[in-house]
Amino acid sequence: MMRFALSVAAAASLLVEFAAGECLSNPEFNDFFEELAGGPIPQEGSCCQLDVCGIPCPEPTPPPGIGYGIGVAVSIGISFVIGLATFFVVHGEAENYFVAGHSLPLWIVAMTLGAQSVDSNSLLGNVDLSYKYSYYDGAVIPIGLGLSLLLNGIFLAHKINREEALTLPDVLARRYGKSVEFLVSLTTITSFLMLLAGNLVGMGVVTAYLWGIEESAGIWLAAGIVWAYTVSGGLFSVAYTDVAQGMMGWSGVIVFAYWFIVNAPEAPAPSIGFPAASNETGAYMYPDDDIADLYQGINCTNNPDMRCYNEELWCPANGTSCVVDNAAYPYGDLRVYSTQMSDPYALAPFPNALFWNWATILILGFGNLGALDFQVRCMASKTPRTARIGCFIGGLFTFFVGIPFSFLGSITRVYYGPDSPHAMFEADTCSAALGLPTCAEWVPDPVAFIKLATNQAPPVIGAWCLIGIVAASMSTADGAILAMGTVASHNLMRMLDVKWPGIVTAKNLLMVARLSTIPFTLASTMIGAYYRSSDSAAGATGYLLIVAFDIVLATVVAPLFGCFYAKNPSPRAAFCSVICGAIVRILLEFLLPKDGFLLMPYNNIIFYNYGTAASVNLPTFFDVDDTALWWDPTVEVCEQEQFKDFTGVDSLSAFLCSILVFTGVQLIENKLGRPLFNFPGLVPYRKDLSEPGDTEKSAEVDKAVEMEETTASKSYAEGVVKGIEDSEDSSSGNDPAPAIDVGIPAGKQDSEHYA
């Protein structure tokens, strides 16, 4: 089994080691090993894990061939050209730019929904997590994303398409008014800053490794490329580049995953061990006879009742051609632990993030229903049926591609895990659960999967897969850029028309949308560059995805369902729901214990973090001639702190609060037959996108308003009309309403007032 570790802590401590010139923080321990080495450690040309633990220094990995970088560059260039070419399809019309004229056919809708779901988070973030920990730690990402598309197809896609809106906040504005529209716009933009950052990290990491540049430079370069073609053609550029990226990349990702599943070892085998270094420091002792039989183990020299490494068989010729490893997997590893999603001790002697994995599925499965990019594709679909079927196809495709990719985590551990020649360990760590007084913590390689693709896969398949990951990153990043620019210009900046009439009109909306993408792209790029450098327990790509939809889960999803499944949905219910969800989420972020490891506290030694080196003695799997040389953790205690992280509780609690508040206010108002309160901005309304003098378009809006009025409940309308009229009077005074707005049902209104 793998050694549970976090690269951020280990990498930081390794830097301290080399800067200070010492391997262990305990001076007595460090002096002991320096005396054995005959000088300061780490010695020149050596490393701490060798000088302290006898583990060979990590072998370097050959750099990638130039062909990999060229292949990725060509694929990026093709997407870039296609995206720029769609500039001429937009024809300067905002509706074409935002929702592709509500004209996308099923095959494009399905592919573009699949492209948004199968991104660098569900691929690179997925395999990174399953490599660091275990299968389900990565698989929960595509499971959650695929589930969200299926739920969207069942409950929302067809209804949202019938709205013929331009953005998701438009849909809520038609039921709840400007205040809710404003809040939802802010939360969805904040969400997509994180989503974009995660995908820029995925693209930047791959290109940086292949092109030999800094990761931060790769992230900034990725942002510039994706931004340039996205602002050219809007959703047309996003949709058609998604198709191209899908054809180039998805096939490569699928072929890569299934090739390794068929041809590579499933997971690291039980450790073969190592020969004796001296008479006092004996050979590796196998944990049981079955594993000893696997490697034809022999009776141990010092402990004849046990069986040890067969030096004559596996390390002949004075050690020049030995078959050895680091003894990191006494019982071997598994591709999948069947009880990982039901038993917190399934990965013993390592902790299992059981609660967080379930929380991830729920956050992605329901939070993604408030995703701007998913819903704008439903709006752009030619028919409601197209939107619905497209979601089903996209969801199933996410399962088909993303879930098998999780199997690559255990395969990557075979080649770059703790028993590989490339393994790195933090020398100044101990673990009572592992029985290791030093070198307990394995440091995962942050680019192990890319190395797998460029060294262990056939060159064509490896390059094809990396092209697919970059294409997946681009396909989601462009949708995120477009979504934020659209919402900012259409739903936020148009509200400024009250103070500065004409600042955003139907005529200049397209230009404003393009310009507004600049600050959001810059902000996401900075988040991605910083987050990658700081790293995290869940990995930069995967964790940023979860944060993104955690935000909208707390604030948007409950009011969105209310739009279609509540009778006469109340603006006050929606407003209170958004506010409550946001407040609870923010408060719990700071009130709940969080150590960054995403592990709930359990009263078991495996749920304790690594401590600093506890002893100079040996682990008990060494065949020693004096048992006093073995480490006794009851005498020399490994000081470890318990994991305590309630991440996930805050997300689900905020979502529950949002649901309960919406339902409660809705029921109370229905019971009372009147609104609980009123203030400006709680008047449902519909935006008029027509140019001045465009009577035909304006008439269409008026007709839509009239239809909505006829479907409103007359009894409820009579109860709220007084409060709504008061709100309108207090907000507008004697000034006419903005030209871009058209009010919707809240009693009988004069349509000319909104013209």
C-alpha positions in Angstrom: 0.0 0.0 0.0 1.1 3.6 -0.7 2.5 5.9 2.0 0.1 8.6 2.7 1.8 12.0 2.2 1.3 15.6 1.2 3.8 17.0 -1.2 3.5 20.6 0.1 4.7 19.8 3.6 7.4 17.5 2.4 8.7 19.7 -0.3 9.0 22.6 2.2 10.8 20.5 4.7 13.2 19.3 2.1 14.1 22.8 1.3 14.8 23.5 4.9 17.1 20.4 5.0 19.3 21.5 2.2 19.3 25.2 3.3 20.3 24.3 6.9 22.7 21.5 5.8 21.0 19.0 8.2 18.7 16.1 7.6 17.1 15.8 11.0 15.7 18.5 13.3 16.9 16.6 16.4 20.6 17.5 16.9 21.4 14.2 18.7 19.8 12.1 15.9 21.5 14.2 13.2 24.9 13.9 15.0 24.5 10.1 15.2 24.0 9.7 11.4 26.8 12.2 10.7 29.1 10.0 12.8 28.1 7.0 10.8 28.6 8.9 7.5 31.9 10.3 8.6 30.9 13.9 7.9 27.9 16.3 7.6 24.8 15.0 6.0 23.5 15.0 3.4 26.9 14.2 2.0 28.0 15.6 -1.4 26.3 13.7 -4.1 24.0 12.0 -1.6 20.6 12.8 0.0 19.0 12.6 3.4 16.9 9.5 2.7 20.1 7.6 1.8 22.3 8.9 4.6 19.6 8.4 7.3 17.5 5.5 6.1 19.6 3.7 3.5 17.0 4.4 0.8 18.6 5.2 -2.5 18.3 8.8 -3.8 15.6 9.3 -6.3 16.7 8.5 -9.9 16.2 11.3 -12.3 13.6 10.9 -15.1 14.7 11.5 -18.7 13.3 14.8 -20.1 10.4 14.5 -22.6 11.2 14.2 -26.3 10.7 17.3 -28.4 7.9 15.6 -30.3 5.6 15.8 -27.3 5.9 19.6 -27.1 5.5 20.0 -30.8 2.3 17.9 -30.8 0.7 19.9 -28.0 1.7 23.2 -29.6 0.1 22.1 -33.0 -3.1 21.1 -31.3 -3.3 24.4 -29.4 -2.7 26.3 -32.7 -5.5 24.5 -34.4 -7.9 25.4 -31.6 -6.7 29.0 -31.7 -7.3 29.3 -35.4 -10.8 27.8 -35.2 -11.7 30.1 -32.3 -10.6 33.2 -34.1 -12.4 32.2 -37.3 -15.8 32.2 -35.5 -15.5 36.0 -35.1 -17.2 36.2 -38.4 -20.1 34.0 -37.4 -21.1 36.3 -34.5 -22.1 39.1 -36.9 -21.8 41.6 -34.1 -25.0 40.3 -32.3 -24.9 39.7 -28.6 -27.4 36.8 -28.8 -25.1 34.9 -31.2 -22.1 35.7 -28.9 -23.8 34.6 -25.7 -25.9 31.7 -26.7 -25.0 31.0 -30.4 -28.5 32.2 -31.5 -30.2 29.3 -29.6 -29.3 27.2 -32.6 -26.9 24.4 -31.5 -27.9 20.9 -32.7 -27.7 17.8 -30.5 -24.3 16.5 -31.6 -22.6 19.9 -30.7 -24.6 20.3 -27.5 -23.6 16.8 -26.3 -19.9 17.3 -27.3 -19.7 20.7 -25.7 -21.4 19.6 -22.5 -19.0 16.6 -22.4 -16.1 19.0 -23.0 -17.1 21.2 -20.1 -17.3 18.2 -17.8 -14.3 16.3 -19.0 -11.7 18.9 -18.2 -8.3 18.9 -16.5 -10.0 18.5 -13.2 -11.7 15.2 -14.1 -8.5 14.0 -15.9 -5.3 15.4 -14.5 -6.8 16.3 -11.1 -8.5 13.0 -10.9 -5.3 10.9 -11.6 -3.2 13.1 -9.4 -5.5 12.3 -6.4 -5.8 8.6 -7.2 -2.0 8.5 -7.5 -1.4 10.3 -4.2 -4.0 8.4 -2.2 -6.3 5.8 -3.8 -8.8 5.1 -6.5 -12.0 6.8 -5.2 -10.1 9.9 -4.1 -9.8 10.7 -7.8 -12.9 8.9 -9.1 -15.3 11.0 -7.1 -14.6 14.0 -9.4 -15.9 12.4 -12.7 -18.7 10.6 -10.7 -19.9 14.0 -9.3 -19.6 15.8 -12.6 -21.4 13.1 -14.6 -24.1 12.9 -12.0 -24.7 16.6 -12.2 -25.3 16.4 -16.0 -27.8 13.5 -15.5 -29.6 15.5 -12.8 -29.6 18.6 -15.0 -31.2 16.6 -17.8 -33.9 15.2 -15.6 -34.9 18.4 -13.8 -33.6 21.6 -15.4 -32.2 21.5 -18.9 -35.5 21.5 -20.9 -37.1 24.2 -18.6 -34.1 26.5 -18.9 -34.0 26.1 -22.6 -37.7 27.3 -22.9 -36.7 30.5 -21.1 -34.8 31.7 -24.2 -32.6 33.6 -21.8 -29.0 34.7 -22.3 -27.6 33.8 -18.9 -28.5 31.9 -15.8 -29.0 35.0 -13.7 -31.6 36.1 -16.3 -33.7 33.1 -15.4 -33.7 34.0 -11.7 -34.3 37.7 -12.4 -37.6 36.8 -14.1 -38.8 35.2 -10.9 -37.0 37.2 -8.2 -35.9 40.6 -9.4 -32.7 42.6 -9.5 -31.5 41.9 -6.0 -31.3 38.2 -6.4 -30.0 38.6 -9.9 -27.2 40.8 -8.5 -26.3 38.3 -5.7 -26.4 35.3 -8.0 -24.2 37.1 -10.6 -21.6 37.8 -7.9 -21.5 34.2 -6.6 -21.4 32.6 -10.0 -18.6 34.8 -11.2 -16.7 34.0 -8.0 -17.3 30.3 -8.6 -16.0 30.5 -12.1 -12.8 32.4 -11.1 -11.9 29.2 -9.3 -13.0 26.9 -12.2 -11.0 28.8 -14.7 -7.9 28.9 -12.4 -8.0 25.1 -12.0 -8.1 24.5 -15.7 -5.3 27.0 -16.4 -3.2 25.2 -13.9 -3.9 21.9 -15.7 -2.9 23.3 -19.1 0.0 25.3 -17.7 1.5 22.3 -15.9 1.5 20.1 -19.0 2.9 22.8 -21.3 5.5 23.9 -18.8 6.9 20.4 -18.4 6.9 19.7 -22.2 8.3 23.1 -23.2 10.8 23.4 -20.4 9.4 26.6 -18.9 8.3 27.7 -15.5 4.8 26.5 -14.4 3.7 30.0 -13.7 4.8 31.0 -17.2 2.8 28.1 -18.6 -0.3 29.2 -16.7 0.0 32.8 -18.0 0.6 31.6 -21.5 -2.5 29.3 -21.3 -4.6 32.2 -20.1 -3.6 34.4 -23.0 -4.2 31.8 -25.7 -7.6 30.7 -24.4 -8.8 34.3 -23.8 -7.8 35.5 -27.3 -10.0 33.0 -29.2 -12.8 33.0 -26.7 -13.5 36.7 -27.0 -13.4 36.5 -30.8 -16.5 34.3 -31.3 -18.1 33.8 -27.9 -20.2 30.7 -27.6 -19.7 29.9 -31.3 -15.9 29.8 -30.8 -16.3 27.8 -27.6 -18.7 25.3 -29.2 -16.7 24.7 -32.3 -13.3 24.5 -30.6 -14.9 22.1 -28.2 -15.8 19.9 -31.1 -12.2 20.1 -32.5 -10.7 19.6 -29.1 -12.9 16.6 -28.5 -12.0 14.9 -31.7 -8.3 15.6 -31.1 -8.1 14.8 -27.4 -10.9 12.6 -26.1 -10.0 9.7 -28.3 -6.4 10.0 -27.1 -7.4 10.1 -23.4 -9.6 7.0 -23.9 -7.0 5.1 -25.8 -4.3 6.0 -23.2 -6.4 4.9 -20.2 -7.5 1.6 -21.7 -4.0 0.8 -23.1 -2.5 1.1 -19.6 -5.4 -0.8 -18.0 -4.8 -3.7 -20.3 -1.0 -3.7 -20.5 0.4 -2.3 -17.2 0.5 -3.9 -13.8 -2.7 -3.1 -11.9 -0.9 -1.8 -8.8 2.4 -2.2 -6.9 3.0 -5.7 -5.8 4.2 -6.7 -2.3 7.6 -5.4 -1.7 10.5 -7.7 -2.5 12.8 -5.9 0.0 16.6 -5.6 0.2 19.7 -7.5 1.3 21.6 -7.1 4.5 23.8 -4.1 4.8 25.8 -5.6 7.6 25.7 -8.3 10.2 24.0 -5.9 12.6 21.7 -4.5 10.0 20.1 -7.6 8.4 18.0 -8.2 5.4 14.3 -7.4 4.9 11.9 -9.8 6.8 8.7 -10.6 5.0 5.4 -10.1 6.9 4.0 -13.6 6.1 4.8 -16.9 4.4 2.6 -16.1 1.3 4.6 -13.1 0.4 7.9 -14.9 1.3 6.8 -17.7 -1.1 6.2 -15.1 -3.8 9.9 -14.2 -3.8 11.4 -17.5 -2.6 12.4 -16.1 0.7 14.9 -17.9 2.9 15.0 -18.4 6.7 16.4 -15.3 8.3 19.9 -15.3 9.8 19.1 -13.6 13.1 15.4 -14.6 13.4 15.2 -18.1 12.0 11.4 -18.3 12.6 11.0 -15.5 10.0 11.8 -15.5 6.3 14.0 -12.9 4.6 15.1 -11.5 1.3 16.9 -14.1 -0.9 20.2 -12.4 -1.6 21.6 -15.2 -3.6 18.6 -15.2 -6.0 17.9 -11.5 -6.2 21.2 -9.7 -5.6 24.1 -11.8 -7.0 27.4 -10.6 -8.2 28.2 -8.4 -5.1 25.1 -6.3 -5.6 25.8 -5.0 -9.1 22.5 -6.3 -10.5 20.1 -6.4 -7.5 16.3 -6.5 -7.7 15.4 -4.4 -4.6 12.9 -1.8 -3.5 12.1 0.4 -0.5 9.9 -2.0 1.4 7.0 0.5 1.1 4.3 -2.1 0.3 4.6 -5.0 2.8 1.3 -6.5 1.6 1.1 -4.8 -1.8 -1.3 -2.3 -3.1 -4.6 -2.6 -4.8 -6.1 -0.9 -7.8 -9.4 -0.4 -6.0 -10.3 -0.9 -2.3 -13.9 -2.1 -2.5 -14.9 -0.7 0.9 -13.2 2.7 0.5 -16.6 4.5 0.2 -18.1 2.8 3.2 -15.3 2.1 5.7 -13.0 4.9 7.1 -10.4 2.2 7.9 -10.4 0.7 4.4 -6.9 2.0 3.6 -5.3 1.1 6.9 -2.6 1.7 7.9 -3.4 5.0 6.1 -6.3 7.3 6.7 -9.3 7.3 4.4 -11.1 10.6 3.5 -14.5 8.9 3.6 -16.6 11.9 4.4 -14.8 14.3 2.1 -15.2 11.9 -0.8 -19.0 11.7 -0.4 -19.1 15.4 0.1 -17.2 15.9 -3.2 -19.8 13.8 -5.1 -22.7 15.9 -3.5 -21.0 19.2 -4.1 -20.2 18.5 -7.7 -23.4 16.6 -8.4 -25.7 19.4 -7.1 -23.4 22.4 -7.2 -22.8 22.0 -10.9 -26.5 22.6 -11.5 -25.7 26.2 -10.8 -22.8 26.2 -13.3 -22.9 29.0 -15.9 -21.2 27.0 -18.6 -23.5 24.0 -18.3 -26.7 26.0 -18.4 -25.7 28.4 -21.2 -25.3 25.3 -23.4 -28.8 24.2 -22.5 -30.0 27.8 -23.4 -28.1 27.6 -26.7 -29.7 24.2 -27.7 -32.0 24.3 -30.6 -34.9 22.7 -28.6 -35.7 21.7 -25.0 -35.4 18.1 -26.0 -31.9 18.7 -27.5 -30.8 20.3 -24.2 -32.1 17.4 -22.2 -30.7 14.6 -24.3 -27.4 16.5 -24.6 -27.1 16.4 -20.8 -27.7 12.7 -20.7 -25.1 12.0 -23.4 -22.6 14.3 -21.8 -23.1 12.7 -18.3 -22.6 9.2 -19.6 -19.6 10.3 -21.6 -18.1 11.8 -18.4 -18.4 8.4 -16.7 -17.0 6.6 -19.7 -13.9 8.8 -19.9 -13.3 10.0 -16.4 -13.9 6.9 -14.2 -11.4 4.6 -16.1 -8.8 7.4 -15.8 -8.9 6.9 -12.0 -7.3 3.5 -12.5 -4.2 5.2 -13.7 -3.4 6.4 -10.2 -2.3 2.9 -9.0 -0.5 2.3 -12.3 1.4 5.6 -11.9 2.4 4.4 -8.4 4.0 1.3 -9.9 6.5 3.5 -11.8 6.7 6.6 -9.6 5.4 5.5 -6.2 7.2 4.8 -3.0 8.7 1.5 -4.1 10.0 2.9 -7.4 13.6 4.0 -8.1 12.2 7.6 -8.3 10.7 7.7 -4.8 11.5 10.6 -2.5 11.0 10.5 1.2 11.1 13.1 4.0 13.8 11.8 6.3 12.7 13.8 9.3 9.4 12.0 9.8 8.0 9.1 11.8 4.8 7.1 12.0 3.6 4.8 14.7 1.0 3.2 12.4 3.7 2.4 9.8 6.3 1.4 12.4 8.8 3.8 10.9 11.0 6.0 13.2 12.4 7.9 10.2 11.7 8.4 6.5 8.0 7.7 7.1 6.6 10.2 4.6 6.6 9.6 0.9 6.6 12.7 -1.2 4.5 12.2 -4.4 5.9 13.6 -7.6 3.6 16.4 -8.7 4.2 15.6 -12.4 4.4 11.8 -12.1 1.5 11.3 -14.5 3.1 13.4 -17.2 6.3 11.4 -16.7 4.2 8.3 -17.1 2.9 9.5 -20.4 6.3 10.6 -21.8 8.3 7.6 -20.6 6.2 4.5 -20.0 3.5 4.9 -22.7 4.1 4.3 -26.5 5.1 7.8 -27.8 2.1 8.3 -30.0 -0.4 7.3 -27.3 1.4 9.3 -24.7 1.5 12.5 -26.8 -2.1 11.9 -27.8 -3.2 11.8 -24.2 -1.3 15.0 -23.3 -3.0 16.7 -26.2 -6.3 15.5 -24.9 -5.6 16.9 -21.4 -4.6 20.3 -22.8 -7.7 20.3 -25.0 -9.9 19.4 -22.1 -8.4 22.3 -20.1 -9.0 24.7 -23.0 -12.5 23.5 -23.6 -13.6 24.3 -20.0 -11.4 27.4 -19.6 -12.9 29.1 -22.6 -16.4 28.4 -21.4 -15.6 29.9 -18.0 -14.1 33.1 -19.5 -17.2 33.5 -21.7 -19.6 32.9 -18.8 -18.0 35.5 -16.5 -17.8 38.1 -19.2 -21.4 37.5 -20.2 -22.8 37.7 -16.7 -20.7 40.8 -15.8 -21.7 42.8 -18.8 -25.3 41.6 -19.2 -26.4 41.1 -15.6 -24.2 43.5 -13.5 -23.1 46.4 -15.6 -26.5 46.9 -17.2 -27.8 47.7 -13.7 -25.6 50.8 -13.8 -27.9 52.2 -16.4 -30.1 53.6 -13.6 -27.2 55.9 -12.6 -25.5 56.3 -16.0 -28.2 55.9 -18.7 -26.8 54.3 -21.8 -23.6 53.0 -20.3 -24.5 49.5 -21.5 -27.0 49.1 -24.3 -28.0 46.4 -26.7 -25.7 48.2 -29.2 -22.5 48.1 -27.2 -23.3 45.0 -25.1 -21.0 42.8 -27.2 -18.0 45.1 -26.8 -18.6 45.4 -23.1 -18.8 41.6 -22.7 -15.5 41.2 -24.5 -13.7 43.8 -22.4 -15.1 42.5 -19.1 -13.4 39.2 -19.7 -10.0 40.8 -19.2 -10.0 41.4 -15.4 -11.6 38.0 -14.7 -9.0 36.2 -16.8 -6.2 38.1 -15.0 -7.7 37.3 -11.6 -8.1 33.6 -12.3 -4.6 33.4 -13.7 -3.2 34.9 -10.5 -5.2 32.5 -8.4 -4.0 29.6 -10.5 -0.3 30.7 -10.4 -0.4 31.2 -6.6 -2.4 28.1 -5.8 -0.1 25.9 -7.9 2.9 27.2 -6.0 1.3 26.6 -2.6 -0.2 23.2 -3.5 -2.8 21.5 -1.4 -4.0 18.2 0.0 -6.4 17.7 -2.9 -4.1 19.0 -5.6 -4.5 22.3 -7.3 -6.7 21.3 -10.2 -9.1 19.0 -8.4 -9.6 21.1 -5.3 -10.2 24.4 -7.2 -13.0 22.6 -9.1 -14.7 21.6 -5.8 -14.3 25.1 -4.3 -15.9 26.5 -7.5 -19.1 24.5 -7.1 -19.1 24.7 -3.4 -19.9 28.4 -3.8 -22.9 28.0 -6.0 -24.2 25.0 -4.1 -24.6 27.3 -1.1 -26.2 30.2 -2.9 -27.8 29.4 -6.3 -29.1 25.8 -6.5 -32.1 26.1 -4.1 -33.5 29.3 -5.7 -32.9 27.8 -9.2 -35.0 24.8 -8.4 -37.6 27.2 -6.9 -37.9 28.9 -10.3 -39.5 25.8 -11.8 -40.8 23.7 -8.9 -42.2 26.2 -6.4 -45.7 27.5 -7.0 -45.4 31.3 -7.5 -41.8 31.4 -6.3 -41.2 34.2 -3.9 -38.4 36.8 -4.5 -38.1 37.1 -0.7 -37.6 33.4 -0.3 -34.9 33.4 -2.9 -33.2 36.5 -1.5 -33.1 35.1 2.1 -31.9 31.7 0.7 -28.9 33.2 -1.1 -28.0 35.4 1.9 -28.4 32.6 4.4 -26.4 30.1 2.4 -23.6 32.5 1.9 -23.4 33.6 5.5 -23.5 30.0 6.9 -20.8 29.0 4.4 -18.5 31.9 5.3 -19.0 31.5 9.0 -18.3 27.8 9.0 -15.2 28.3 6.9 -13.7 30.0 9.9 -15.5 28.4 12.8 -14.9 24.7 11.9 -11.5 23.1 12.6 -9.6 22.7 9.4 -6.0 21.6 9.1 -5.9 21.3 5.3 -5.8 17.5 5.2 -9.5 16.9 4.5 -9.7 14.1 7.1 -12.3 13.9 9.8 -11.0 13.0 13.2 -11.2 9.4 14.3 -9.8 8.0 17.5 -7.3 5.7 15.8 -3.5 6.0 15.3 -3.9 5.9 11.5 -5.7 9.3 11.7 -2.6 11.0 13.0 -0.2 13.1 10.9 3.5 12.3 10.6 5.7 13.4 13.5 9.4 14.4 13.4 12.0 11.6 13.5 11.6 9.6 16.7 14.6 7.4 16.9 17.9 6.3 15.3 16.9 2.7 15.7 15.6 0.4 12.9 12.1 -0.6 11.9 11.1 -4.1 13.0 11.2 -5.5 9.5 15.0 -5.6 9.7 16.6 -8.9 10.6 18.9 -7.7 13.4 21.1 -9.7 15.8 20.0 -7.6 18.8 16.3 -6.7 19.2 17.4 -3.6 21.1 18.2 -2.2 17.7 14.5 -2.2 16.8 12.5 0.9 17.4 10.1 0.7 20.3 7.5 3.4 19.9 6.3 3.0 23.5 9.7 4.1 24.7 10.7 6.5 21.9 7.4 8.1 21.1 6.6 9.5 17.7 4.8 12.7 18.5 2.0 13.0 16.1 -1.0 15.3 15.9 -4.5 14.0 15.1 -6.0 15.0 11.8 -9.0 17.3 12.3 -10.6 18.8 9.2 -14.4 19.3 8.9 -14.2 20.5 5.3 -17.4 19.4 3.6 -19.6 19.9 6.7 -19.6 23.6 5.9 -20.6 23.0 2.3 -23.4 20.7 2.9 -24.7 22.7 5.9 -24.8 25.9 3.9 -26.8 24.0 1.1 -29.2 22.6 3.7 -29.7 26.1 5.2 -30.4 27.5 1.7 -33.0 24.9 1.1 -34.7 25.3 4.5 -34.8 29.1 4.3 -36.2 29.1 0.8 -38.9 26.5 1.7 -39.7 28.2 5.0 -40.2 31.7 3.6 -42.2 30.3 0.6 -44.5 28.4 2.9 -45.0 31.3 5.3 -45.9 33.7 2.5 -48.3 31.2 0.9 -50.0 30.7 4.3 -50.3 34.4 5.0 -51.2 35.3 1.4 -48.9 38.4 1.4 -45.2 39.1 1.3 -43.2 39.1 4.6 -41.3 42.3 3.5 -40.5 44.4 0.5 -37.7 46.6 -0.7 -36.4 47.8 -4.1 -35.0 45.0 -6.3 -37.5 42.3 -5.5 -39.7 43.0 -8.5 -39.4 40.2 -11.1 -38.5 41.6 -14.5 -37.4 40.6 -18.0 -34.6 42.4 -20.0 -35.4 43.9 -23.3 -32.5 43.4 -25.7 -34.1 45.2 -28.6 -32.5 48.3 -30.2 -34.4 51.6 -30.0 -37.1 51.6 -32.6 -37.1 47.8 -33.0 -40.8 47.4 -32.5 -40.8 43.8 -33.6 -38.3 42.7 -31.0 -39.9 44.8 -28.3 -43.3 43.3 -29.2 -41.9 39.9 -28.7 -40.8 40.8 -25.2 -44.2 42.3 -24.4 -45.9 39.2 -25.6 -43.6 37.0 -23.3 -44.5 39.3 -20.4 -48.2 38.9 -21.1 -47.9 35.2 -21.3 -46.2 35.0 -18.0 -48.8 37.3 -16.4 -51.6 34.9 -17.5 -49.8 32.0 -15.8 -49.3 33.8 -12.5 -51.6 32.9 -9.7 -54.2 35.7 -9.4 -54.7 35.1 -5.7 -51.0 35.4 -4.9 -50.7 38.4 -7.2 -53.4 40.3 -5.3 -51.5 39.6 -2.1 -48.2 40.9 -3.3 -49.1 43.7 -5.7 -49.3 46.4 -3.0 -45.8 45.6 -1.7 -44.4 45.5 -5.2 -45.9 48.8 -6.3 -44.5 50.4 -3.1 -41.0 48.9 -4.0 -41.3 50.4 -7.5 -42.3 53.8 -6.2 -39.5 53.9 -3.7 -36.8 52.7 -6.2 -37.8 54.8 -9.3 -39.4 57.9 -8.0 -40.5 60.0 -10.9 -37.9 58.7 -13.3 -38.9 56.2 -16.0 -37.5 52.6 -15.7 -34.4 51.9 -17.7 -34.9 51.2 -21.4 -33.3 47.8 -21.1 -35.8 46.4 -18.6 -39.3 45.0 -19.0 -41.2 44.1 -15.9 -42.9 40.7 -15.5 -45.9 39.6 -13.5 -46.5 41.2 -10.2 -50.1 42.3 -10.8 -51.4 44.2 -13.8 -48.7 46.6 -15.0 -48.7 49.1 -17.9 -46.3 47.6 -20.5 -45.5 51.1 -21.8 -44.0 51.9 -18.4 -41.2 49.4 -19.2 -40.8 50.2 -22.9 
